[in-house]
Structure formats: structure tokens, C-alpha cells
Amino acid sequence: QTNNNWVVWRPPSWSYPDGDKLDFSNLLVPTMDSTRTLFLMRHLVKQREKVLLVGSEGTAKTSTCLMFMGGEHIAGAGFLTKRVNYSFATSMFGAQNAVEAELDKRGGKNFGPPNGKKMLVFIDDISMPEVNSWGDQTTLELVRQLVEYSGFCFLDKDKRGDFKVCEDLSYIAGMGHPGGGKNDIPNRLKRHFFPINLVPPSITSINDIYGQMLAGRFPAGSTPGDIVDVTSKLTAVTISLWKTMQGKMLPTPAKFHYVFNMRDLSRVFQGILLTPKSTFHMGGGIKVERKEVDKQPGHVVLMKLWRHENERVFCDKLTNHPDKNLFMSFLDNITADTFGQDVLDESLANPILMVSCLRDDVYDEDEVLVEKAPKVYESGGTLLQVRETAMEFLGKFNEENPQKQMELILFDDALKHLLRISRYLEMPRGSGLLVGVGGSGKQSLTRLASYISRSMCCQIVLTKTYGLAALEEDLRIMYRNAGWKRQIGRAHV
């Protein structure tokens, strides 16, 4: 309320990023819920209060903190920012070094951020450090000392035991709800924070988030009307399917991973938004040398892509055929009710297979490589066409790796598993857990998928003597190849 007049709060306007490539994992779309939380955080941090955001998975704890740290009010107040991610392996020394690395000496035993500025430290997943046999979290006791007394003891041998004062530090933290195998934090630490509980976003907020993304991706002025009609319904129908899975596919001791949160919902839209616009404008039809895919109406390609992404996100997580068949019945019913029986019949008759390996390398007249094949997420045609492409890559792999040749028979199920693994590898921050009996092709298909995506496959072989030092050495090799040699790496455990 200002000047005795009520002002309606609305989230700040958000514009879709320019360009055809979308950095989906770093998109921060403000909503009404985040606007309220940011208002409280802004006033609390202004009063030098510590803020703790608590909420279940997918309630945008980290995104809200990142929006807050990237706000103009933080930079305008002279704040530097530091993000620290805690895990089960975070030790006291690791927690102390993460803070000390950002501080400069100010005189005597006083230290602070550079250039006399203040610093806002964001501790993500603060409840993750290990609880020892006595029920203590030693790492968090060090954090409590830092928060409560504004410092900790020196680690240097000649000053060990002396207290180091850390000035001008403010703190915000995030954690999940304790219980169900998740830790709580000590009450002695908790009492220093102002807790804010984040509830799952409302249906309206979810519509605002993904509706704005789809509207920015497919603007009404430059997109065919039939595609715009489909995109206007995608958000509501996806939420409906997601809510159905939450209510019908409940977790049990044998199916403990049947948890469908906001992250699953975002992965569906991630696949749609990462698909180039040309895929829809060309109707999914391409012709690359001997690879040719039939052209279809753009809105039909979009509908098939939406079904494909839902199958990958929801159906691939299910453990048996009855559950998968039940999901497909949900998907078919929702498709028919929203888009009509004709669209469902077309989708069932010619399902789409999305791949990123149809394009060819560009060579000059002397057969010298000029440009590597671009990775475009597009329709791969029929299963027979995709198998021909996969066999070509398998032949090239065997030629380039005569000592590690793989004699694979890509039957239908194996080929579909290969496409699933390739999708995970091509997605930004993609990861997958392959579960199956020995000899089902987990290693072989992963190696082939890594080769198709032009990634270095680093396999971690677990033995009885494999420990922390061996893991650090394996990670060192991957970091060296990724940072120095600029090679994309995929770890396979």
C-alpha cells in the first residue's frame, strides 16, 4: 500500500530469449509465488536477517534464491554473491575453505569480501551433510559457529586455535522437508534463520511459467495458426496428465521412485522447447543424402512430439508393462479428449521417433572435414530408417575402435533403448539411471550412444579397492578432457 492506495502485485514481465537455441536449465521465470518470496527476502536481508527456504522438490527454492541474488537491489547495495552446494560428502574443512577462498585480509585477524564490499552467501541443500553415529552434523556445527559468532578458527598450523573474524557476510539457505530419509538441521543452527516454506506452485503459476515459454517459442504473429492452437492447450493438458500420474501411480516399497514432481513436468516442456522451429515449419520432413523423412502438418508433428516427450519422462520411469499400459491409456484418453480422436488415431498409426543424429558432416572437395554435423533434435522417421542410421554409426565405431568392436543386433527394444540413452546425453545436464539384468546391453548401448553424440565415454569400474582417491582421479581425467581438451565427456558407472 502506497499513499493510502492499494497496489495490485503482479510478477515482473518476462521476455523469451532471442535466438533458436534455448538455455532451458538457466531460465528463471518470475511468478506470483516467487514475487511474494522475493519481497520477504529483500526486506529480511536488508535487516541482516538470515533466510532459510524450505520446500519439497521442484518448489523453486534454488531458482528463487538465484533470482534474488541476480536482482538489481543486490548489486546496487554493494553485495557480492557466493553459491555453495552442500552434499553428503561436504566436510568441515570443505565448508570452511569455500568461505575463506572469497575473503581478503582487512587487518589483524579480521577478514572480509574484497574491496570492502559485503557478500551474500547462498548455501544450497544445507541439510545434506552426513549425520554421524552420535546424531551430530559436524559440518553444520561449523556453519553455526560462522553464523553465530561471525567467524571460525584458523586452519594454518602457526595460527591454529586463533579465531578468524569474517565480516560483512549475510546468509540465505535452502533445504528440503526433513523426513523420508532426509536430514533435518540442528535446532541451534535453525534458530538463527528466518524460515520461509515454499509450497508447490499453483496451477495458475504453472500455467504462467510454461504458457509464457510456449508463447515466446511460438509467437502468434509468425507461427501458423494450427500450431498456435495446439500450443495454447499443451500447458493445461500436460498438467492434467501430470496430476493424474501423481494420483494414480503412487510410490510403494518396490516402486519407491514413483515420485512425479515439478522437475518431471519441466522435462516435458524442455524437449519441446529444445526442438528447432524449423522442425515444425518443415513438418518434420527432411532430406539428408540417403535419409528422408516424410513431411507432415506442423501441428501434427508438435502433437506427436508432445506425446513422445511424455512417454520419455513418465513411461520410461515405470517398472512393468501393466503400469506402462495404464499410462498409455491415460495419455490416449487425454489426447482424444483435448485434440480429438482423429489426432489420436494419426499419432498411434505413425508414432514419432526423435533423434539428433540425422545430419551429416560437411567435407570439401578433398574430403577434408569442414564442419561437424549439427545436433538437431528432429523426427527420425520410421523405426526401419532409424535402425539404418544406427547401424551406420555402429559400423563407424567398429572401424575406429578395432580393439573394442561391438557386434550388436539392434532389435526393436534395443534400438528404442539406444534412442532413450541418446536423448539423455543430448539434453543439457542430462542424466539417466539404467536398470536391468546383466547382459541387457546397458554398457554397449551407452558406448554407442556416446559415440553418436561425439562424447568421450569414461567408465568407472568399481572394485573392492575403489575409494575416494580413485574417484578423484577419474574425475580429474574427465575435468582435464572437458576443460583443457574441450571434449564432451560422459561418465558411465
C-alpha positions in Angstrom: 0.0 0.0 0.0 1.4 3.4 -1.0 -0.1 6.8 -0.4 -3.3 5.2 1.0 -3.8 3.4 -2.3 -3.7 -0.3 -2.7 -1.4 -1.6 -5.5 -2.0 -5.0 -7.1 1.1 -7.1 -7.1 2.0 -8.7 -10.3 5.1 -10.7 -11.3 7.6 -8.8 -13.4 7.2 -9.2 -17.1 9.4 -11.9 -18.7 10.5 -12.0 -22.3 11.6 -15.0 -24.3 15.3 -15.1 -25.0 16.4 -14.3 -28.5 17.7 -17.0 -30.8 16.7 -20.5 -31.7 18.9 -22.2 -29.1 17.5 -22.1 -25.6 19.4 -22.4 -22.3 16.5 -24.1 -20.6 18.2 -25.0 -17.3 19.1 -21.4 -16.6 15.7 -19.9 -17.4 14.2 -18.0 -14.4 10.5 -17.1 -15.0 9.0 -15.0 -12.2 5.6 -16.0 -10.8 3.3 -14.6 -8.2 4.7 -17.1 -5.6 8.3 -16.1 -6.3 7.4 -12.4 -6.2 6.0 -12.8 -2.7 9.0 -14.7 -1.5 11.5 -12.3 -3.1 9.7 -9.4 -1.3 10.1 -11.0 2.0 13.7 -12.0 1.3 14.6 -8.5 0.2 13.4 -6.9 3.5 14.9 -9.6 5.7 18.3 -9.4 4.1 18.1 -5.7 4.3 17.8 -6.1 8.1 20.8 -8.5 8.1 18.5 -11.5 8.9 19.4 -15.0 7.7 16.8 -16.6 5.4 16.1 -20.3 5.1 13.8 -21.5 2.2 12.2 -24.9 3.0 10.2 -26.9 0.5 9.8 -30.2 -1.4 11.4 -31.0 -4.7 10.5 -28.7 -7.6 9.2 -25.8 -5.5 11.8 -23.4 -7.0 14.0 -22.9 -3.9 17.2 -22.7 -5.8 15.6 -20.7 -8.7 14.1 -18.2 -6.2 17.5 -17.7 -4.5 19.2 -17.2 -7.8 16.6 -14.7 -8.9 17.2 -12.9 -5.6 21.0 -12.9 -6.0 20.8 -11.7 -9.5 18.4 -8.8 -8.7 19.4 -5.1 -9.1 18.9 -4.5 -5.4 21.7 -6.9 -4.5 24.2 -5.3 -6.9 23.0 -1.8 -6.0 23.6 -2.5 -2.3 27.2 -3.4 -3.0 26.8 -7.1 -2.4 29.0 -9.8 -3.9 27.4 -13.3 -4.1 28.7 -16.8 -3.4 26.8 -20.0 -4.0 27.9 -23.1 -2.1 26.3 -26.6 -2.8 26.4 -29.0 0.2 26.2 -32.7 -0.2 26.6 -35.8 1.9 30.4 -35.6 1.5 30.8 -31.9 2.5 33.2 -31.8 5.4 34.0 -29.1 7.9 37.2 -28.3 6.0 35.4 -28.1 2.7 32.7 -25.8 4.2 35.4 -23.5 5.8 37.5 -23.4 2.6 34.5 -22.5 0.5 34.0 -19.3 2.5 37.7 -18.5 3.2 38.5 -18.6 -0.5 36.4 -15.5 -1.1 37.8 -13.3 1.8 40.6 -10.9 1.9 42.6 -9.8 4.9 41.4 -6.5 6.4 43.8 -6.1 9.2 44.8 -8.3 12.2 42.6 -11.3 12.4 39.7 -9.6 10.5 38.8 -10.8 7.0 36.1 -9.8 4.6 35.0 -9.7 1.0 37.3 -7.9 -1.5 37.2 -4.1 -1.9 35.4 -3.5 1.4 32.1 -4.9 -0.1 29.5 -7.2 1.5 28.8 -10.7 0.4 25.7 -12.8 0.3 26.4 -16.5 0.7 23.8 -18.9 -0.6 24.1 -22.4 0.9 22.1 -24.8 -1.2 20.9 -28.1 0.4 22.2 -27.2 3.8 20.7 -30.3 5.4 22.7 -32.7 3.2 25.9 -33.2 5.3 26.4 -36.5 7.0 24.9 -37.3 10.4 27.5 -39.2 12.4 26.9 -42.1 14.8 26.1 -39.7 17.7 23.4 -37.9 15.7 25.6 -34.8 15.1 26.3 -32.9 11.9 29.8 -31.6 12.5 29.8 -29.7 9.2 26.7 -27.8 10.3 28.2 -27.1 13.7 31.0 -25.2 11.9 28.3 -23.3 9.9 26.5 -22.5 13.1 29.8 -21.1 14.6 30.3 -19.0 11.5 26.7 -17.6 11.5 26.5 -17.1 15.3 30.0 -15.8 16.1 30.9 -14.3 12.6 34.0 -16.4 12.2 35.9 -19.6 12.9 39.4 -20.7 13.8 42.4 -20.6 11.6 43.4 -23.7 9.8 47.1 -22.6 9.4 49.5 -24.5 11.7 51.1 -21.4 13.2 47.7 -19.8 14.0 45.7 -22.9 14.8 43.3 -22.1 17.6 43.1 -18.4 17.0 39.8 -17.0 16.0 39.4 -15.6 12.5 36.7 -12.9 12.2 34.7 -12.9 9.0 33.0 -9.6 8.4 30.1 -8.4 6.2 28.7 -11.8 5.4 25.0 -12.4 5.0 23.4 -15.9 4.5 20.5 -17.5 2.8 20.0 -21.2 2.6 17.7 -23.8 1.1 16.7 -27.3 2.2 14.1 -30.0 1.6 11.5 -31.0 4.1 13.0 -33.4 6.7 11.7 -36.9 6.9 11.5 -39.8 4.4 15.3 -40.3 4.6 16.1 -36.6 4.5 18.0 -34.9 7.3 16.9 -32.0 9.5 19.4 -29.3 10.6 20.3 -28.8 14.3 18.0 -26.5 16.2 21.0 -24.5 17.4 21.6 -23.5 13.7 18.0 -23.3 12.7 17.2 -20.7 15.4 19.4 -18.2 13.5 17.4 -18.3 10.3 14.0 -16.9 9.4 12.3 -19.9 7.7 10.0 -19.5 4.7 8.1 -22.6 3.5 7.6 -22.8 -0.3 4.6 -24.8 -1.3 4.3 -26.4 -4.8 3.2 -23.8 -7.3 -0.5 -23.4 -8.0 -1.9 -24.5 -11.3 -2.2 -20.8 -12.3 1.5 -20.3 -11.6 2.5 -23.4 -13.6 0.3 -22.1 -16.5 2.1 -18.8 -16.2 5.6 -20.4 -16.4 5.2 -22.8 -19.3 2.5 -20.8 -21.0 4.9 -17.8 -21.3 7.6 -20.2 -22.6 5.4 -21.7 -25.3 4.0 -18.3 -26.3 7.6 -17.0 -26.7 8.7 -20.0 -28.6 5.7 -20.0 -30.9 4.6 -16.3 -31.3 1.1 -15.9 -32.7 2.3 -13.4 -35.4 4.9 -15.6 -37.1 3.6 -19.1 -36.4 0.9 -20.9 -38.3 -2.5 -20.8 -36.6 -2.9 -24.6 -36.3 0.4 -24.8 -34.3 -0.7 -21.9 -32.1 -4.0 -23.6 -31.4 -2.1 -26.7 -30.2 0.4 -24.8 -28.0 -2.5 -22.9 -26.3 -3.7 -26.3 -25.0 -0.4 -28.0 -24.2 0.1 -26.5 -20.8 -3.3 -27.4 -19.4 -3.3 -30.9 -20.9 0.3 -31.7 -19.6 -0.6 -30.5 -16.1 -3.7 -32.7 -16.2 -1.6 -35.8 -17.2 1.0 -34.9 -14.5 -1.7 -34.7 -11.8 -3.2 -38.0 -13.0 0.2 -39.7 -12.6 0.6 -38.2 -9.2 -2.7 -39.5 -8.1 -2.7 -42.9 -9.7 1.0 -44.0 -9.7 1.8 -43.8 -6.0 5.2 -44.9 -4.6 5.5 -48.3 -2.8 8.5 -50.0 -1.3 9.1 -51.8 -4.6 8.4 -48.6 -6.6 9.9 -46.0 -4.3 10.9 -43.9 -7.3 7.3 -43.3 -8.4 7.6 -39.6 -7.4 6.4 -37.1 -10.0 7.3 -33.5 -9.1 7.8 -30.2 -11.0 11.0 -31.4 -12.4 9.2 -34.1 -14.4 6.8 -31.5 -15.7 9.6 -29.2 -16.8 11.4 -32.0 -18.7 8.4 -32.5 -20.9 8.5 -28.8 -22.0 12.3 -28.9 -22.2 12.1 -31.4 -25.0 9.5 -29.3 -26.9 11.4 -26.1 -26.4 14.7 -27.5 -27.5 13.3 -28.7 -30.8 14.1 -26.2 -33.6 11.3 -24.2 -35.1 12.3 -25.5 -38.5 11.2 -29.0 -37.4 7.6 -27.8 -37.2 7.6 -25.3 -40.0 9.0 -28.0 -42.3 6.5 -30.5 -40.9 9.3 -32.8 -39.6 10.3 -33.5 -43.2 14.0 -33.5 -44.1 16.2 -35.0 -46.8 19.8 -35.6 -45.9 21.6 -37.7 -48.5 20.0 -41.1 -48.2 17.9 -40.2 -45.1 14.5 -38.9 -46.0 11.6 -38.3 -43.6 8.0 -37.8 -44.8 6.6 -34.4 -44.3 3.6 -33.9 -42.0 1.5 -31.0 -40.9 3.3 -28.9 -38.3 0.7 -29.2 -35.6 0.7 -33.0 -36.1 4.4 -33.1 -35.6 4.0 -30.9 -32.4 1.4 -33.2 -31.1 3.5 -36.3 -31.7 6.5 -34.6 -30.1 4.4 -33.8 -27.0 3.3 -37.5 -26.7 6.9 -38.6 -27.3 8.3 -36.4 -24.5 5.6 -37.6 -22.1 6.5 -41.2 -22.8 10.1 -40.5 -22.2 9.6 -38.6 -19.0 6.8 -40.6 -17.4 6.5 -44.0 -19.1 10.3 -44.8 -19.0 10.3 -44.5 -15.2 7.6 -47.2 -14.8 8.9 -50.7 -13.9 6.4 -53.1 -15.5 4.1 -53.5 -18.5 0.8 -53.1 -16.6 1.9 -49.7 -15.3 3.1 -48.7 -18.8 -0.1 -49.8 -20.4 -2.1 -47.8 -17.8 0.0 -44.7 -18.5 -0.6 -45.1 -22.2 -4.4 -45.3 -21.6 -4.2 -42.1 -19.6 -2.2 -40.4 -22.5 -4.6 -41.7 -25.2 -7.7 -40.6 -23.3 -6.3 -37.1 -22.6 -5.2 -36.8 -26.3 -8.6 -37.8 -27.6 -10.5 -35.5 -25.2 -8.3 -32.5 -25.9 -7.3 -32.8 -29.5 -9.8 -35.2 -31.0 -9.9 -38.8 -31.9 -8.5 -38.1 -35.4 -5.3 -36.8 -33.9 -5.0 -39.8 -31.6 -5.5 -42.2 -34.5 -2.8 -40.4 -36.5 -0.4 -40.5 -33.5 -1.0 -44.2 -32.9 -0.6 -45.1 -36.6 2.6 -43.2 -37.2 4.4 -42.5 -33.8 7.3 -40.2 -33.9 10.9 -41.1 -33.0 13.0 -38.1 -32.1 16.8 -38.3 -32.8 19.7 -35.9 -33.0 22.0 -37.8 -35.5 20.4 -37.4 -38.9 22.6 -34.6 -40.2 25.9 -35.4 -41.9 29.4 -34.0 -41.6 30.4 -31.4 -44.2 33.5 -32.2 -46.3 35.2 -30.2 -49.0 36.3 -31.4 -52.4 39.5 -33.0 -50.9 37.4 -35.0 -48.4 38.7 -32.8 -45.6 36.2 -32.2 -42.7 34.9 -28.6 -42.8 32.1 -28.7 -40.3 30.9 -31.4 -37.9 27.3 -32.5 -38.2 25.0 -30.3 -36.2 22.9 -31.9 -33.5 19.3 -31.1 -34.3 16.5 -32.7 -32.3 14.1 -33.8 -35.0 12.0 -36.6 -36.3 13.9 -39.7 -37.4 11.2 -41.3 -39.4 10.2 -44.9 -39.1 11.9 -47.5 -36.9 13.5 -49.0 -40.0 15.0 -45.7 -41.0 16.4 -45.1 -37.6 17.9 -48.6 -37.5 19.8 -47.9 -40.7 21.3 -44.8 -39.3 22.2 -46.5 -36.0 23.9 -49.4 -37.9 25.9 -46.8 -39.9 27.3 -45.4 -36.6 27.9 -48.9 -35.3 30.0 -49.7 -38.4 32.0 -46.5 -38.0 32.6 -47.2 -34.3 33.9 -50.7 -35.1 36.2 -49.2 -37.8 37.7 -46.6 -35.5 37.9 -48.9 -32.5 39.2 -52.3 -33.8 40.2 -53.5 -30.3 36.7 -52.7 -28.9 34.4 -53.8 -31.6 30.8 -54.4 -30.7 28.8 -56.9 -32.6 25.3 -55.7 -31.7 21.9 -56.8 -33.1 19.7 -53.7 -32.8 16.3 -55.3 -32.5 13.4 -53.1 -31.8 13.6 -52.9 -28.0 17.4 -52.4 -28.1 17.0 -49.6 -30.7 14.4 -47.8 -28.6 16.7 -48.0 -25.5 19.5 -46.6 -27.6 17.3 -43.6 -28.6 16.4 -43.1 -24.9 20.0 -43.0 -23.9 20.9 -40.7 -26.7 18.2 -38.3 -25.7 19.6 -38.1 -22.1 23.1 -37.5 -23.5 22.0 -34.7 -25.9 19.9 -32.9 -23.3 21.7 -30.2 -21.3 22.5 -31.5 -17.9 21.0 -34.8 -19.0 21.5 -37.9 -16.8 19.9 -41.4 -16.7 20.0 -44.4 -14.5 19.8 -47.7 -16.5 18.3 -50.5 -14.5 18.3 -54.1 -15.9 19.7 -57.6 -15.5 23.2 -58.4 -16.6 23.7 -58.7 -20.4 20.7 -56.5 -21.3 23.0 -54.1 -23.1 23.5 -51.2 -20.7 27.2 -50.8 -21.3 27.2 -51.5 -25.0 24.3 -49.2 -25.8 25.8 -46.4 -23.7 29.1 -46.7 -25.5 27.3 -46.5 -28.9 25.1 -43.6 -27.7 28.2 -41.7 -26.5 29.9 -42.3 -29.9 26.8 -41.0 -31.7 26.8 -37.8 -29.6 30.6 -37.4 -30.2 31.3 -37.7 -26.4 34.2 -39.4 -24.7 32.9 -42.3 -22.7 34.7 -42.7 -19.3 33.7 -45.8 -17.5 34.2 -46.1 -13.8 34.9 -49.7 -12.8 34.0 -50.4 -9.2 36.2 -52.8 -7.3 36.8 -53.7 -3.7 39.8 -51.3 -3.5 38.0 -48.4 -5.3 37.8 -45.5 -2.9 37.8 -41.7 -2.8 41.2 -41.3 -4.2 40.3 -43.4 -7.3 37.1 -41.4 -7.8 39.0 -38.1 -7.6 41.5 -39.4 -10.2 38.7 -40.4 -12.5 37.0 -37.0 -12.1 40.4 -35.4 -12.7 40.7 -37.1 -16.1 37.2 -36.0 -17.1 37.8 -32.4 -16.0 41.1 -32.4 -17.9 39.4 -33.5 -21.1 36.4 -31.2 -20.6 38.4 -28.1 -19.6 41.7 -28.4 -21.4 40.9 -30.5 -24.4 37.4 -29.2 -24.7 35.9 -32.7 -25.2 32.4 -33.6 -24.1 32.6 -36.4 -21.5 30.1 -38.9 -20.3 30.7 -41.0 -17.2 29.4 -44.5 -17.2 29.3 -46.3 -13.8 
